[in-house]
């Protein structure tokens, strides 16, 4: 009984302390926190809202890139405004972005030094209590206590796992420690007390780069960031181990040994009346880069589908096989204003690594690319290899890469084709 009383006392004391800390933070930091609004010029109405916070005395405000993304891509259509704690609103200028880490800097006009948030010089400790701030949905500033749970596992671009009830309107708001220093930026929520933050080091880098070398063209800055990130990603994929793994005991497929590519499997082995025995392996990068609400990039999807006929004629099996092949499509969302139409090349290929061996696989291969209209040198890539050397069984090998250079696309395609064979 004494132990239970002690536990209740500790929890109650912790709750009271958190409430007092939140109240202190609320009082001291409110003047430096803003709602960030994207205004459609034609209608004069809000197109999107988020949060932002001042990080310099001369008016630099940090927010998420996705909050102001429509302006970044179409500045002729929108303007960006802030709303402060006193209800005052004014226009701000977009001065820098980090599209990979979903960050942006905007600048308000000031005539004197203003209070601002201090960026921490160290990372939080796992289990440390943090406070997420935001100015969402015209509700005014809110403070949400939560816990630092370290970096999200199996991610390519770092995100902090935060336990706390942040919501979408808090996007771009700061997360501070008990010393009231910024250790993260709200970026996403999965509900059920699961939130994700951009580590504050990414903002430190963006702010330092801006002070040392302010960008003169936001779209050129975005293009350079996208190109650098795809080089980093593709280098990690191409230079790591590709493990050979059996699929349905009949085919050998590659699994890339990196933590940020996650794989799943499925089959219809339990379906007694299935006309085709099917086994599927699907691997993907569980994240992407947001460019706009209808344009995402940076994704990787890989799929292998083995099929074997069950009491079917060759012609019937081929017909069902063709239906599976036709389902392959782009792995990311993009509109006609963002990308060109796919240009495709068809060929019959036996990869050099297996040619002449008992394991060789003869494929009808389709390689397609579409170019990014605003970001030169970047492409979406779709590859499909459909085996054509066995009458009653088949293997479809398929991948999509979003936002890669042609050089990296060709290198990945070559390595991919050579890694697939019959067992």
N, C-alpha and C positions, 0 to 999 in steps of 0.2 A: 504493500500500500504506500509505503514511504517512497519507493522507487517511482511509482506512478505519479505521486504528488510532485516529486522533483522534476519529472519529465514535463508535466503540465506547466509547472512554474517556469521552466527553461523556455518552453515554446511560447508562453504568454509574454515573458520578458523580451524574447526575440521579436515577437509581433509588435509590441509597444515600441521597441527601439527602431524597428523598420519604419513604423508610422511617423515617429519623431524625425527620423533622418529624411524621409520623403518630404515632410513639411518644411524642413530646413532647406532642402534642395529646391523645392518649389519657390520659396521666398527669394532665394538668392539668384536663381538662374533664369527666372521668368523673363526678364528684360532682353535676354539674348536668344530666346527661342521664338520661332516664327511658323506661321502656316505659309506654305509656298503654293501659289495658285497659277495655273496655266489658263490664260484667257483667250478664247477664240475672238479674233478681232472683228469678224463680220457680225457675230451675234452679241458680243460684249459679255457673254456668260462664261462661267467656269467650265473648262474642259477636263481638268483633273486637279487634284489637290494632294498635298503631302506635307511633310514637316521639314524644317531646316533650322540650323543653329549657327550663330556667328562665331568665327574662329580667329578674327583679327580686329584690332581697334579701328581699322579703316574700312570696315563694312563687308568683308568677305564672309559669305554664308555657305555652309556645306549642306548638301541634300543628296538624294538619290538621283542617278541619271534617269531612271525610268519615270520619275516625277516630271521631268522637263524634256523628255525624249522627243515629243512632237515638235517642240520649238527647235531643238537641236537639228532636226532634219528638215523642218519647214518654218524657218523664222519669219517668212513673209505672212504666214497665216496666224501666228500666235504672238502673245507677249507674256512675260513672266512678272508676277507681282508677289510681294510679301504682305502679310497681315501681322502686325505686332500685338503685343499683349494689351495695348491701349486702344486697339481697334483701328489703328492708322494703317493705311495701305499705300504702296508706291511701287513703281516699276523697278526691276533689277535687270542687270546685264549678265548673260552667260559668258563666263571667262575661261572655263576649262572643264574637261570631263575625263573620267576614267570609265569607259564603257564596259570594260572587262569586270571591274569590281563594283559597277553600278553606283558610281559617285559623280557628283558634279559640284562645281563652285560657281556661285552667282555673286554679284557685287551690288550693294545698295549705295546710294550717294549719302555721304555723311559730311557734316561741317565741323565735327569735333570727335575726339577719341571716344569710343563707346565700349561698354563692358562686353566681354566675350568668353567663350568656353576655352579652357586650357586642355590641350591634348596631352594625355599621359605619356610619360617616358618609359613605362614598363607595362608588361602584359598582366592581366588579372591571374589570380591563382584559382585552380579548379575548386568549385564549391563556394567561391567568394560571392557575397551579395552585391548585386548591381541594381541600377535604377534606370529604366528606359523612359525617355521623355518624348513627348510629341504634342502636336497641336492639331488634332484631327477633327474633321466634320463640323467645324464651327462650334466646337464644344469648349474651346479654350485649352490651356495647357493641362496635361495630365501626367502623372508620375506612376509608373508601374514597377514595383519591386520584383526582382527575379534572381536567378542563380546562373553563374558562369559554369558551363559544363564542358569547357574545352572546345577544340575545333571539331567541326563535323567530320566524322570518319568517311573515308572513301570519296573525298571530293578533290577535284583538280585545282580549282580556284578556292582558296580558303574561305570558310564561313564559320562563325562562332555559333555553337548551340547554346541558346539562352532559354531558360525555363521561366516564362512569364507571359502574361496575357496582352501582348502587343497586338495591334490590329493594323489593317492596311493603311489607314489614314495617318499612322505614325511613321510611315516610310520616310527615311531621311532624317529622322530625329536622332539625338545623341543618346548613348547609354554611358552612364557615369558610375564611378566607384564612390566609396564613402568620402573620399577626398574631393569629390565633385570634379574629377578630371575625366575626360572622354576616353573610353577604352573600346568603343564599338559604335556602329551606326546601324539603326534598324533597317532591315532590308526585306524580310519576308516572314510570313507566319504559316504554320501548318495546323493551327488550332490546337486545342487540348494542351494549352500551356507550353507549346513548342514554338519557339521563334528562332530566327537566324539573323546574325549581325555580320556586317563587314568589319574585320579587324581594324582598329584605329591606325595601325601602321600603314595601311593602304592610303588613308587620308593624309597622313603625315607626308608620304611620298608625293602625292598629288599636289599638296599645298607647297611643298618645297620646290618641286619642279615649276610650278606656276610662278613663284617668286623669282626664281633664277632665270626662267626662260618662258615667258607667257606665250601661249599659242596664238598664232595670227589667223588660223582657219580651223574651226571646230571639226568640220568634216574630214579634213586632212589629218587632224589629230586622231580621230576615231579610226580612220583607215590604217594609220600606222600601228595603233594599238591592236586592231584585229589581226593584222599581218604578223605582228610579233607574237601574239598569243597562239595563233595556229601553228607557227613554227615551233614554239615551245611544246605544244600538245603533240604534234606529229612526231617530233624528235623523241618524245617520251614513248610513244607507241612503237615507232620503228626500231628504236635502240634497245628495247627491253625484250625479254625472252618470250617467244611464241611457242607455247606448249602444244604438243600434238595430243589430241584426245579422240577417243572413239565416239561415234554417234550410231546408236542402234546396233553396234557390233559389226557394221558394214562399211562405214566411211571414217576417214580420219580428217579432223577439222582443227584449225588453230584456235587456241585460247590465249589472249595476250595477258601476260603476267604483270599487270599494274593494278593497284588498289582501287583506282577510280573507274575502272570498267567492271561492271557487275553483270553476271550471267544468270540466266534462268532456263529451265527446261520444262518440256511438256511432251506428252504422247497420248495416243488414243488406244493404248494396249489393252485398256479395260472395256473397249467397245467391241462386243462380239459380232455385231452386224456391220461393222465398218468395211467398206469396199477396198479401202487402202489403209495399210498400216503406216502411220505417220509418227515421226519423232522430230522434235524441234528444239534447237538451242538458240537462244537469243541473248546477245550481249550489247550493252549500251553504256554511254557516258550519262550519268544521272544528273545532268545539269546542262544549261545552255547560256548563251549571251543574248540579252534582250536588246534589240535595236528599236523596235516599236511594237505596238500592240498586235500587229499583224506580220512582224518580221523578226524571227529568231535565228540565231546562227550558233556555231561552235559545237554542234551536236555530233555524235558518232553512234551509228546503229549497225549491228552485224547480226545476220540471221542465217542459220542453216536448217534446211528442212529435208529430211530423208523420207522417201515414200516407196512402199513395196506393195505390189498388187496382191489382192486376195481373191482368187477365183474370177479374174477378169481377163478378157482378151487383150492383146497388145493394143489394139485400136482404142478400146474403151479406156484403158489405163492412160494412154497418151492424151486422150481428150481431157480427162480429169487432171492430169499433170499440167497441161496447158493452162487450165483455169487457175491453178496455184501460181504459176509464173506471172500471169497477168495482174496479180494483186500487188506486186512490188511497186513502190512509189517513193516519193521524196520523204526524207526523214525530218524535215523541218518546215515551218510555216513561212511563206514568203509570197508577196503579191506581184502582179505583173509590172507595177511601178518600181519594184525592187530588183527583179532578176529578169534575165532574158528567157526565151524558150529553151528547153533542153535540146542540145545537139548530140545525137547518138551515133555510135559506131558499132556494127555487128560483125562478128567473126566466129569461126570455128577454131578452137584452141585446145592443144594438149600442152600443159605447162612443161617447160624444159626439164624441171627436176624429176618428173615422173615419166617422161616420154620413153617408150621402149621397155618399161618395167611392167610387172604384173599388176602394179598399183595405179597405173596411169588412168586418168579420167579425161574423157573427151567432152568438152563443153561447147555449147553455143553461148557465146559471151556477148553481153551488151554493156557498153561503157558510155555513160551520158554525163555531160557537164552543162551547167548554166551559169552565166557570168553575173556578178553583182554590178548593177548599173552605177552606183555611187561610190563603190569601193574597188578601184581597179586592181586586177591581179588576184581577186578572190572569186572562188567558184563553189557551187554545190555540185557534188559528185554522186552518181548512182551507178552501181555495178551489179550485174546479175549474171551468174554462170549457171546454166542448166545442162546437166549431163545428158548425153544423147547416145551413149555406148552400151546401154543395157535395156532389154525389152520390158522387163517386169519390175525394175527398180530404178530409182532416180534420186539425184541429189541437187537441190537448189542452193546455191551459195550467193548471198546478197549482202551488200553493205551500202550505207549512205554516209557521206562526210559533208558537213555544212561549213562553208567559209574557209576553204583551204586553197593553197596555191596549186598550180598545175604540176609543178615539180614534186610536191609532197603527195599529190593525188596519184601520180604515176608510180612513185616509189611504193606507196601503200598497196596499190592495185597489183603490182608485180609480186610483192612479197605474199600477198593474200592468195593469189592464184597458185603459187608454187607450194603453199602450205595445205592445199586440199587434195585429197586422193581417196581412192578406194582402199579398204583395209586388205 
